[in-house]
Amino acid sequence: MAERGLDAHLVVERGATGTGSFRLDLRLHVAPGETVALLGPNGAGKTTALRALAGLEALSGGQIALNGEILDRPGTRVGRTRAARSESHIDGPPVNNPDTGVRQSSPDAFEQGALKHDEAKRRSNREGIGSSGIRGSSREGAPGQGTGDARSDRWVPPEARRIGVVFQDYLLFPHLTAIDNVAFGPRRRGQGRAESRALAAEWLDRVGLAEFGKRRPKQLSGGQAQRVALARALATDPALLLLDEPLAALDARTRLDTRAELHRHLAGHSGPAIVVTHDPVDALMLADRLVVIENGRAVQEGDAESVTARPRTDYIARLVGLNLYRGKAEGHQIVVGSSTRTASGSATGSGSRSDAASAEPVGEGGAAASPEGPVVLVASDPLEGPAFAAFPPSAVALYPERPDGSPRNTWRATVSGVHRHGDNLRVQLDGPLKAAADVTPAAAAHLRLEPGREVWATVKASEIRTYPA
């Protein structure tokens, strides 16, 4: 029995450009009914992954399987280059593919012409006609590509994939009403006009827009347009739902309401769903599982609790607001420098000053090699070997003078920046540990915190979380 859900190994390579080369190498498995968030910084490869799944970016390697059907699998002997196949198009003005929600070429921007054109494309695919200039053809072992390789080339074009895509800029047909935008997908899949409009009306009602069916996109707010785009994608009963930054273009209030609405519909979707975002709140609220991508690769994945509790990279630590350090654990101590210093100021080796070290950040505040020696943090839980140490900015206490008689980690620091963070102030510290500390405005005034001010920082051992690297 074929495995249900999405099983993909996405390999996309791009040659050297003005900003350098890029390689995406990402494995994804998303079960039916599961929502996965692809989270990462700009340029990490999130949208490239989504475009590859939708059929808008040709794979260089790997494959995409949806409910057991191969959608994209580049063979090793392909007569026509994958890049050329990905870029081929039909002459004509661009319109939106109502199933994928993305722009593609069509000779007619109006509904009837586009419907006839899509039907002609489907006929050409079924009959194996390759001269129409369609964006790729669905084929296996096509003539001229070589048949000696068991992994023959397989390509299903975007319009033939049961995939719905919602992009942040909606991409609705500007000349169609909301109900006709939603009905367009079912119509091009062969349903009659009346049946399609009835289904569209049902979906508009589900997203709370039953009274907006006759409005055109320019008459809708951003949140309303995004819900129409979601209804359009879901009306085709997609086997896979893809959402690319679905809330990024909305204002704060609309974003809050639309996020709740989107969460409800994702929970009711029976197929796999992928949400691409750089917003950790969207990821945590919408997804069952997080996959964090950096530089084209997954660096961490798991449920929200495991990822936020144990970040493994600088990017994740910043997202969840933790000071993160990497080093070597020896019992209750974790050495994050290169010599013999402790963060409390006591030296485990020879001749280092307790208040002088320079460290490079690994997380929001971090320490790596120090020209003055290492820093040793003391934690409550013992551990051995390569490890991470993390603590929140709220765990850092600041003093004008070194506190006496305290078992806490203590070091001298210099304030490098102060900015508002919610009701408190976030203080950036340089020193043996580059760290962030949260203090109240009253405490900041009392300590006269400003760039260049020297203070003493402390963290309790019980506040430091350690885990294997």
Order of alpha helices (4+ residues) and beta strands (2+ residues): beta-beta-beta-alpha-beta-beta-alpha-beta-beta-alpha-beta-beta-beta-alpha-alpha-alpha-beta-alpha-beta-alpha-beta-beta-alpha-alpha-beta-beta-beta-beta-beta-beta-alpha-beta-beta
